[in-house]
Amino acid sequence: MLKHCWVASALLAFSLSGPAIAQDKYPDHVVRIVVPYTPGGTTDVVARVIANKLNARLGQPFIVDNRPGAAGMIGSDVVAKSPGDGYTILMGSVANTTIPAVYTHVPYDLKRDLVPLCQVISIPNFLVVSAESPYKSVADLVAAAKAAPGKFSFASSGAGASPHLSGELFKVMTGTDMLHVPYKGSGPAQVDLMGGRVTMMFDNASLPLIKGGKLRALAVSSPKRSTAAPDVPTVAEAGVPGYAVTSWYGLWVPKGTPKPVIDMLDKNIAEIFADKDIQAKMLEFGGDTDVACGDKFSAFIDKELAKWSDLVKKANIKIDN
């Protein structure tokens, strides 16, 4: 009997110490950073910077796994349904907080199934028109749109994403009536904007085209001017007081991920984005380093979810999927 008790105690001690040992050794094999979009976009670029740096810091491969589709829901769902062991990470964005407001069916619950790590950068959406457009300011654009209700259009990189909702908020706050034209990414939307087939768009990937003289920036959507384009006024400064939208990017892990693993990842991610060289790299495509981890990121997500839910109700937007 005594022998059986000793064996049972030993087995219990081993079972309790197993996870702790695994956490102490984390990571001991490949870690996936899932990007719910195609390669080449901002989310993908930021994920690859993080993967390379974590690889060097933690001594194990961190690989980027692109899982595009359904406005980012496919990749996000992959992570939400993965084991909570630290070996699957979601590189997400503001879209993760707009999706629940816009779509009738989301296969995962952001708050229930995922744990926030860190917000890392924020990028304003530039309100852009073609370089050949007659509109030189936000006031010009609004006046023309009000004079011709329903005649103007605004493009976006996809329904339900931040650029789309930036346009919807602009419509609500300026009292204009413009047709939304969604595209499968910024690239094709930019082509049609430059060709004059749509009037305007909000876009967070247009800085190279602005600098190259292909697009004209009328304003930035963020509450303060972009460090990358300090001469471009905010939408609020340009005549729409209170307007503020920012495209931000952050990381999540599945629910159940051990706290020591979360703390380790938070610490390393924060240190990566404190590096001046990384900050300069982010600035190349308009990104301001904006690190908030743990509870701060969680509280910010709650505010974003509430904001987008309120806007979607006001603008009567709903996508039946």
MARRO-183382 format. One record per residue (C-alpha): residue in three letters; chain; x, y, z; residue number from 1. Coordinates in nm, 4 decimals. Layout:
<nodes>
NODE   residu   chaine         c1         c2         c3   num
NODE      ALA        A          X          Y          Z   NUM
...
</nodes>
This chain:
<nodes>
NODE   residu   chaine         c1         c2         c3   num
NODE      MET        A     0.0000     0.0000     0.0000     1
NODE      LEU        A     0.2812     0.2347     0.1000     2
NODE      LYS        A     0.4635     0.1541    -0.2232     3
NODE      HIS        A     0.1520     0.2356    -0.4275     4
NODE      CYS        A     0.1152     0.5712    -0.2502     5
NODE      TRP        A     0.4792     0.6549    -0.3213     6
NODE      VAL        A     0.4365     0.5704    -0.6911     7
NODE      ALA        A     0.1149     0.7748    -0.7130     8
NODE      SER        A     0.2848     1.0724    -0.5460     9
NODE      ALA        A     0.5793     1.0477    -0.7812    10
NODE      LEU        A     0.3520     1.0353    -1.0858    11
NODE      LEU        A     0.1537     1.3348    -0.9588    12
NODE      ALA        A     0.4715     1.5335    -0.8999    13
NODE      PHE        A     0.5940     1.4484    -1.2498    14
NODE      SER        A     0.2631     1.5476    -1.4105    15
NODE      LEU        A     0.2632     1.8809    -1.2276    16
NODE      SER        A     0.6260     1.9580    -1.3086    17
NODE      GLY        A     0.5951     1.8627    -1.6776    18
NODE      PRO        A     0.4366     2.1901    -1.8004    19
NODE      ALA        A     0.6760     2.3975    -1.5886    20
NODE      ILE        A     0.9746     2.2203    -1.7433    21
NODE      ALA        A     0.8279     2.2745    -2.0912    22
NODE      GLN        A     0.7784     2.6442    -2.0199    23
NODE      ASP        A     1.1354     2.6792    -1.8905    24
NODE      LYS        A     1.2614     2.5381    -2.2198    25
NODE      TYR        A     1.0316     2.7477    -2.4405    26
NODE      PRO        A     1.0774     2.7612    -2.7286    27
NODE      ASP        A     1.2304     2.4231    -2.8082    28
NODE      HIS        A     1.0980     2.3895    -3.1645    29
NODE      VAL        A     0.9522     2.5917    -3.4520    30
NODE      VAL        A     0.7033     2.8695    -3.3675    31
NODE      ARG        A     0.4451     2.9783    -3.6281    32
NODE      ILE        A     0.3407     3.3408    -3.6659    33
NODE      VAL        A     0.0164     3.3218    -3.8621    34
NODE      VAL        A    -0.0577     3.6170    -4.0906    35
NODE      PRO        A    -0.4221     3.6117    -4.2048    36
NODE      TYR        A    -0.3395     3.7919    -4.5306    37
NODE      THR        A    -0.1318     3.7390    -4.8440    38
NODE      PRO        A     0.2462     3.8036    -4.8438    39
NODE      GLY        A     0.3712     4.1559    -4.9054    40
NODE      GLY        A     0.1206     4.3620    -4.7091    41
NODE      THR        A     0.1946     4.5593    -4.3944    42
NODE      THR        A     0.0833     4.2796    -4.1598    43
NODE      ASP        A     0.3136     4.0367    -4.3383    44
NODE      VAL        A     0.6108     4.2753    -4.3399    45
NODE      VAL        A     0.5805     4.3467    -3.9673    46
NODE      ALA        A     0.5403     3.9756    -3.8894    47
NODE      ARG        A     0.8617     3.8947    -4.0767    48
NODE      VAL        A     1.0554     4.1581    -3.8849    49
NODE      ILE        A     0.9280     4.0110    -3.5568    50
NODE      ALA        A     0.9991     3.6529    -3.6692    51
NODE      ASN        A     1.3591     3.7317    -3.7651    52
NODE      LYS        A     1.4270     3.9132    -3.4391    53
NODE      LEU        A     1.2668     3.6470    -3.2164    54
NODE      ASN        A     1.4593     3.3793    -3.4024    55
NODE      ALA        A     1.7857     3.5573    -3.3217    56
NODE      ARG        A     1.6875     3.6280    -2.9605    57
NODE      LEU        A     1.5359     3.2934    -2.8618    58
NODE      GLY        A     1.7403     3.0532    -3.0733    59
NODE      GLN        A     1.4556     2.8721    -3.2462    60
NODE      PRO        A     1.2960     2.9261    -3.5887    61
NODE      PHE        A     0.9987     3.1634    -3.5932    62
NODE      ILE        A     0.8304     3.1227    -3.9319    63
NODE      VAL        A     0.5573     3.3274    -4.0975    64
NODE      ASP        A     0.2581     3.1218    -4.2119    65
NODE      ASN        A     0.0271     3.3154    -4.4479    66
NODE      ARG        A    -0.3358     3.2004    -4.4202    67
NODE      PRO        A    -0.5382     3.4559    -4.6210    68
NODE      GLY        A    -0.9106     3.4615    -4.6845    69
NODE      ALA        A    -1.2472     3.5785    -4.5538    70
NODE      ALA        A    -1.1199     3.9250    -4.4541    71
NODE      GLY        A    -0.8608     3.7694    -4.2244    72
NODE      MET        A    -1.1011     3.5348    -4.0465    73
NODE      ILE        A    -0.9463     3.2133    -4.1810    74
NODE      GLY        A    -0.6001     3.2781    -4.0384    75
NODE      SER        A    -0.7355     3.4193    -3.7147    76
NODE      ASP        A    -0.9532     3.1128    -3.6697    77
NODE      VAL        A    -0.6520     2.8849    -3.7236    78
NODE      VAL        A    -0.4805     3.0473    -3.4249    79
NODE      ALA        A    -0.7960     3.0601    -3.2129    80
NODE      LYS        A    -0.8338     2.6824    -3.2524    81
NODE      SER        A    -0.4644     2.5992    -3.2003    82
NODE      PRO        A    -0.3235     2.4596    -2.8736    83
NODE      GLY        A    -0.2372     2.7225    -2.6122    84
NODE      ASP        A     0.1290     2.6296    -2.5929    85
NODE      GLY        A     0.3056     2.9361    -2.7347    86
NODE      TYR        A     0.3903     2.7727    -3.0662    87
NODE      THR        A     0.1190     2.9472    -3.2674    88
NODE      ILE        A     0.0959     3.3284    -3.2680    89
NODE      LEU        A    -0.1434     3.5542    -3.4576    90
NODE      MET        A    -0.0095     3.8666    -3.6266    91
NODE      GLY        A    -0.3316     4.0656    -3.6450    92
NODE      SER        A    -0.4502     4.4202    -3.6795    93
NODE      VAL        A    -0.7332     4.6645    -3.6258    94
NODE      ALA        A    -0.9328     4.4405    -3.8617    95
NODE      ASN        A    -0.9649     4.1899    -3.5796    96
NODE      THR        A    -1.1777     4.4468    -3.3945    97
NODE      THR        A    -1.3805     4.5607    -3.6962    98
NODE      ILE        A    -1.4737     4.2098    -3.8142    99
NODE      PRO        A    -1.7058     4.1268    -3.5192   100
NODE      ALA        A    -1.9028     4.4456    -3.5852   101
NODE      VAL        A    -1.9369     4.4015    -3.9606   102
NODE      TYR        A    -1.9804     4.0301    -4.0294   103
NODE      THR        A    -2.2828     3.8274    -3.9259   104
NODE      HIS        A    -2.0782     3.5126    -3.8643   105
NODE      VAL        A    -1.7298     3.5040    -3.7159   106
NODE      PRO        A    -1.5995     3.1513    -3.6431   107
NODE      TYR        A    -1.4050     3.2551    -3.3327   108
NODE      ASP        A    -1.4514     3.4978    -3.0451   109
NODE      LEU        A    -1.1690     3.7512    -3.0146   110
NODE      LYS        A    -1.2153     3.7990    -2.6403   111
NODE      ARG        A    -1.2904     3.4376    -2.5500   112
NODE      ASP        A    -1.0483     3.2457    -2.7722   113
NODE      LEU        A    -0.7430     3.4707    -2.7994   114
NODE      VAL        A    -0.5131     3.6438    -2.5502   115
NODE      PRO        A    -0.3523     3.9759    -2.6536   116
NODE      LEU        A     0.0254     4.0055    -2.6424   117
NODE      CYS        A     0.1323     4.3487    -2.7698   118
NODE      GLN        A     0.0226     4.6241    -3.0021   119
NODE      VAL        A     0.3400     4.7179    -3.1912   120
NODE      ILE        A     0.2862     4.9901    -3.4520   121
NODE      SER        A     0.0168     5.2219    -3.5779   122
NODE      ILE        A    -0.0209     5.3603    -3.9300   123
NODE      PRO        A    -0.2645     5.6301    -4.0357   124
NODE      ASN        A    -0.4925     5.5752    -4.3300   125
NODE      PHE        A    -0.4138     5.8438    -4.5853   126
NODE      LEU        A    -0.7144     6.0049    -4.7525   127
NODE      VAL        A    -0.5865     6.0021    -5.1100   128
NODE      VAL        A    -0.7080     6.1057    -5.4532   129
NODE      SER        A    -0.5428     6.0727    -5.7918   130
NODE      ALA        A    -0.2607     6.3160    -5.8629   131
NODE      GLU        A    -0.4807     6.4352    -6.1522   132
NODE      SER        A    -0.7860     6.4924    -5.9312   133
NODE      PRO        A    -0.9325     6.8430    -5.9178   134
NODE      TYR        A    -0.9693     6.8151    -5.5385   135
NODE      LYS        A    -0.6838     6.9760    -5.3510   136
NODE      SER        A    -0.8274     6.9655    -4.9980   137
NODE      VAL        A    -1.0778     6.7838    -4.7791   138
NODE      ALA        A    -1.3038     7.0909    -4.7982   139
NODE      ASP        A    -1.2998     7.0761    -5.1815   140
NODE      LEU        A    -1.3887     6.7074    -5.1764   141
NODE      VAL        A    -1.6697     6.7399    -4.9216   142
NODE      ALA        A    -1.8257     7.0372    -5.1014   143
NODE      ALA        A    -1.8242     6.8531    -5.4346   144
NODE      ALA        A    -1.9653     6.5342    -5.2796   145
NODE      LYS        A    -2.2475     6.7234    -5.1098   146
NODE      ALA        A    -2.3334     6.8913    -5.4389   147
NODE      ALA        A    -2.3668     6.5534    -5.6121   148
NODE      PRO        A    -2.5072     6.2947    -5.3664   149
NODE      GLY        A    -2.4391     5.9366    -5.4716   150
NODE      LYS        A    -2.2199     6.0386    -5.7656   151
NODE      PHE        A    -1.8864     5.9971    -5.5870   152
NODE      SER        A    -1.7222     5.6688    -5.4859   153
NODE      PHE        A    -1.4563     5.5611    -5.2418   154
NODE      ALA        A    -1.2399     5.2528    -5.2789   155
NODE      SER        A    -1.1084     5.0268    -5.0050   156
NODE      SER        A    -0.8751     4.7291    -4.9755   157
NODE      GLY        A    -1.1689     4.5136    -4.8673   158
NODE      ALA        A    -1.5079     4.5213    -4.6989   159
NODE      GLY        A    -1.4956     4.5462    -4.3207   160
NODE      ALA        A    -1.1316     4.6501    -4.2935   161
NODE      SER        A    -1.0068     4.9733    -4.1396   162
NODE      PRO        A    -0.9814     5.1661    -4.4721   163
NODE      HIS        A    -1.3436     5.0763    -4.5513   164
NODE      LEU        A    -1.4690     5.1884    -4.2106   165
NODE      SER        A    -1.2531     5.5007    -4.2300   166
NODE      GLY        A    -1.4554     5.5938    -4.5393   167
NODE      GLU        A    -1.7852     5.5091    -4.3723   168
NODE      LEU        A    -1.6975     5.7243    -4.0704   169
NODE      PHE        A    -1.5994     6.0067    -4.3075   170
NODE      LYS        A    -1.9401     5.9814    -4.4765   171
NODE      VAL        A    -2.1254     5.9876    -4.1439   172
NODE      MET        A    -1.9269     6.2821    -4.0043   173
NODE      THR        A    -1.9384     6.4931    -4.3230   174
NODE      GLY        A    -2.2992     6.4111    -4.4188   175
NODE      THR        A    -2.1961     6.2926    -4.7653   176
NODE      ASP        A    -2.3327     6.0082    -4.9757   177
NODE      MET        A    -2.0643     5.8080    -5.1574   178
NODE      LEU        A    -2.0626     5.4552    -5.2982   179
NODE      HIS        A    -1.8205     5.2097    -5.1385   180
NODE      VAL        A    -1.6219     5.0019    -5.3913   181
NODE      PRO        A    -1.4324     4.7162    -5.2210   182
NODE      TYR        A    -1.1252     4.5561    -5.3814   183
NODE      LYS        A    -0.9146     4.2512    -5.3023   184
NODE      GLY        A    -0.6274     4.4490    -5.1571   185
NODE      SER        A    -0.4814     4.7977    -5.1790   186
NODE      GLY        A    -0.2970     4.7371    -5.5071   187
NODE      PRO        A    -0.5943     4.7045    -5.7432   188
NODE      ALA        A    -0.7794     4.9820    -5.5590   189
NODE      GLN        A    -0.4822     5.2144    -5.6052   190
NODE      VAL        A    -0.4688     5.1329    -5.9782   191
NODE      ASP        A    -0.8334     5.2299    -6.0264   192
NODE      LEU        A    -0.7896     5.5420    -5.8140   193
NODE      MET        A    -0.4935     5.6566    -6.0233   194
NODE      GLY        A    -0.6972     5.5811    -6.3361   195
NODE      GLY        A    -0.9863     5.7975    -6.2175   196
NODE      ARG        A    -1.2368     5.5119    -6.1890   197
NODE      VAL        A    -1.3029     5.5909    -5.8213   198
NODE      THR        A    -1.2932     5.9296    -5.6506   199
NODE      MET        A    -1.0962     5.8694    -5.3322   200
NODE      MET        A    -0.9864     5.6111    -5.0818   201
NODE      PHE        A    -0.8462     5.5727    -4.7333   202
NODE      ASP        A    -0.5327     5.3606    -4.7524   203
NODE      ASN        A    -0.2450     5.2677    -4.5224   204
NODE      ALA        A    -0.0178     5.1396    -4.7999   205
NODE      SER        A    -0.0054     5.4464    -5.0244   206
NODE      LEU        A     0.2935     5.6397    -4.8873   207
NODE      PRO        A     0.5330     5.5316    -5.1684   208
NODE      LEU        A     0.2765     5.6422    -5.4301   209
NODE      ILE        A     0.2270     5.9737    -5.2497   210
NODE      LYS        A     0.6010     6.0337    -5.2407   211
NODE      GLY        A     0.6256     5.9237    -5.6046   212
NODE      GLY        A     0.3661     6.1791    -5.7147   213
NODE      LYS        A     0.1092     5.9201    -5.8267   214
NODE      LEU        A    -0.1432     5.9989    -5.5519   215
NODE      ARG        A    -0.2270     6.3193    -5.3658   216
NODE      ALA        A    -0.2714     6.2992    -4.9892   217
NODE      LEU        A    -0.5449     6.5307    -4.8623   218
NODE      ALA        A    -0.5267     6.4215    -4.4989   219
NODE      VAL        A    -0.4363     6.1450    -4.2557   220
NODE      SER        A    -0.6987     5.9664    -4.0485   221
NODE      SER        A    -0.5030     5.9526    -3.7229   222
NODE      PRO        A    -0.5579     6.1940    -3.4302   223
NODE      LYS        A    -0.2096     6.3400    -3.4850   224
NODE      ARG        A     0.0010     6.3920    -3.7958   225
NODE      SER        A     0.2130     6.1091    -3.9296   226
NODE      THR        A     0.5843     6.1233    -3.8522   227
NODE      ALA        A     0.6435     5.9936    -4.2047   228
NODE      ALA        A     0.4420     6.2767    -4.3670   229
NODE      PRO        A     0.4340     6.5695    -4.1218   230
NODE      ASP        A     0.3098     6.8186    -4.3831   231
NODE      VAL        A    -0.0170     6.6301    -4.4383   232
NODE      PRO        A    -0.2940     6.7549    -4.2040   233
NODE      THR        A    -0.5194     6.5253    -4.0066   234
NODE      VAL        A    -0.8801     6.4887    -4.1222   235
NODE      ALA        A    -0.9812     6.6709    -3.8031   236
NODE      GLU        A    -0.7486     6.9615    -3.8830   237
NODE      ALA        A    -0.8795     6.9656    -4.2406   238
NODE      GLY        A    -1.2352     7.0395    -4.1324   239
NODE      VAL        A    -1.3892     6.7281    -3.9722   240
NODE      PRO        A    -1.3460     6.7842    -3.5963   241
NODE      GLY        A    -1.3288     6.4694    -3.3859   242
NODE      TYR        A    -1.2453     6.2376    -3.6740   243
NODE      ALA        A    -0.9805     5.9783    -3.5769   244
NODE      VAL        A    -0.9000     5.6318    -3.7126   245
NODE      THR        A    -0.5691     5.4489    -3.6961   246
NODE      SER        A    -0.4623     5.1210    -3.8524   247
NODE      TRP        A    -0.2728     4.9359    -3.5837   248
NODE      TYR        A    -0.1023     4.5981    -3.5680   249
NODE      GLY        A    -0.0604     4.3561    -3.2809   250
NODE      LEU        A    -0.0174     3.9957    -3.1750   251
NODE      TRP        A    -0.2343     3.7364    -2.9994   252
NODE      VAL        A    -0.1913     3.3797    -2.8752   253
NODE      PRO        A    -0.4572     3.1124    -2.8153   254
NODE      LYS        A    -0.6365     3.1029    -2.4821   255
NODE      GLY        A    -0.4601     2.8754    -2.2346   256
NODE      THR        A    -0.1082     2.9820    -2.3292   257
NODE      PRO        A     0.0977     2.9718    -2.0053   258
NODE      LYS        A     0.1608     3.3097    -1.8457   259
NODE      PRO        A     0.5408     3.2639    -1.8314   260
NODE      VAL        A     0.5395     3.2149    -2.2089   261
NODE      ILE        A     0.3177     3.5216    -2.2580   262
NODE      ASP        A     0.5438     3.7288    -2.0325   263
NODE      MET        A     0.8544     3.6147    -2.2228   264
NODE      LEU        A     0.7004     3.7024    -2.5586   265
NODE      ASP        A     0.5734     4.0402    -2.4328   266
NODE      LYS        A     0.9186     4.1298    -2.3004   267
NODE      ASN        A     1.0996     4.0358    -2.6200   268
NODE      ILE        A     0.8463     4.2033    -2.8505   269
NODE      ALA        A     0.8618     4.5279    -2.6497   270
NODE      GLU        A     1.2429     4.5242    -2.6638   271
NODE      ILE        A     1.2419     4.4606    -3.0400   272
NODE      PHE        A     1.0305     4.7700    -3.1047   273
NODE      ALA        A     1.2367     4.9823    -2.8667   274
NODE      ASP        A     1.5292     4.9395    -3.1070   275
NODE      LYS        A     1.5981     5.2569    -3.3082   276
NODE      ASP        A     1.6802     5.0633    -3.6263   277
NODE      ILE        A     1.3460     4.8807    -3.6107   278
NODE      GLN        A     1.1647     5.2086    -3.5489   279
NODE      ALA        A     1.3348     5.3564    -3.8556   280
NODE      LYS        A     1.2345     5.0518    -4.0631   281
NODE      MET        A     0.8706     5.0884    -3.9552   282
NODE      LEU        A     0.8787     5.4566    -4.0464   283
NODE      GLU        A     0.9741     5.3687    -4.4052   284
NODE      PHE        A     0.6124     5.2689    -4.4708   285
NODE      GLY        A     0.4532     5.5208    -4.2349   286
NODE      GLY        A     0.4465     5.3159    -3.9162   287
NODE      ASP        A     0.4928     5.4820    -3.5791   288
NODE      THR        A     0.6112     5.2461    -3.3057   289
NODE      ASP        A     0.3293     5.2266    -3.0540   290
NODE      VAL        A     0.3947     4.9429    -2.8089   291
NODE      ALA        A     0.1314     4.8434    -2.5532   292
NODE      CYS        A     0.1348     4.4962    -2.4004   293
NODE      GLY        A    -0.0847     4.2886    -2.1717   294
NODE      ASP        A    -0.3589     4.4759    -1.9871   295
NODE      LYS        A    -0.2951     4.7998    -2.1781   296
NODE      PHE        A    -0.3430     4.6280    -2.5118   297
NODE      SER        A    -0.6485     4.4420    -2.3801   298
NODE      ALA        A    -0.8136     4.7674    -2.2638   299
NODE      PHE        A    -0.7381     4.9291    -2.6001   300
NODE      ILE        A    -0.9002     4.6348    -2.7822   301
NODE      ASP        A    -1.2163     4.6778    -2.5718   302
NODE      LYS        A    -1.2378     5.0437    -2.6753   303
NODE      GLU        A    -1.1856     4.9564    -3.0423   304
NODE      LEU        A    -1.4549     4.6876    -3.0354   305
NODE      ALA        A    -1.7034     4.9348    -2.8854   306
NODE      LYS        A    -1.6098     5.2123    -3.1309   307
NODE      TRP        A    -1.6522     4.9984    -3.4420   308
NODE      SER        A    -1.9752     4.8443    -3.3172   309
NODE      ASP        A    -2.1193     5.1914    -3.2675   310
NODE      LEU        A    -2.0087     5.3110    -3.6133   311
NODE      VAL        A    -2.1468     5.0043    -3.7895   312
NODE      LYS        A    -2.4871     5.0630    -3.6298   313
NODE      LYS        A    -2.4877     5.4315    -3.7287   314
NODE      ALA        A    -2.3806     5.3570    -4.0862   315
NODE      ASN        A    -2.6096     5.0530    -4.1116   316
NODE      ILE        A    -2.3313     4.8254    -4.2370   317
NODE      LYS        A    -2.3669     4.4495    -4.2176   318
NODE      ILE        A    -2.2084     4.1807    -4.4332   319
NODE      ASP        A    -2.3978     3.8527    -4.4449   320
NODE      ASN        A    -2.1392     3.5797    -4.4749   321
</nodes>
